Amino acid sequence: MTSPGSETASFFMITESCQSYRRAGFRDHETATTGVQMRSALAALAGVVAVLVLGAAVFATFSLIIACLARVNPLTCQVDILRALMLADGHSAFGPRLDFAVLIGSLVVLIAVAARLYPRVVR
């Protein structure tokens, strides 16, 4: 429960903080810690949403490709172990050892492929 007048005190503290940022040379949408100016235009925010949706679609498509090509989908194992770890009555359908083994094995294979392909990209 808040005491009477605490909202007013908070408002004045925020207002004073904003004024001190302006005196220090920061603009309204600029953070004091990094000095990076943020855009708040509607077109920029719509672009951010579009990029996030496209990124999610790429991830989902990538997951489907892996599921079709691999006998064991590492993303399925990841969801399985996360469900077992996060839910109070959760359990792993494949067993935590297999889930971790598939995730670690997939990581090793992907790192090996990336290491092999990277010199070609650099050239």
Buried (B, 14 or more C-beta within 10 A) or exposed (E): EEEEEEEEEEEEEEEEEEEEBEEEEBEEEBEEEEEEEEEEEEEEEEEEEEEEEEEEEEEEEEBEEBBEEBEBBBBBBBBBBEBBEEEEEEEBEBBBEBBBBBBEEBEEEEEEEEEEEEEEEEE
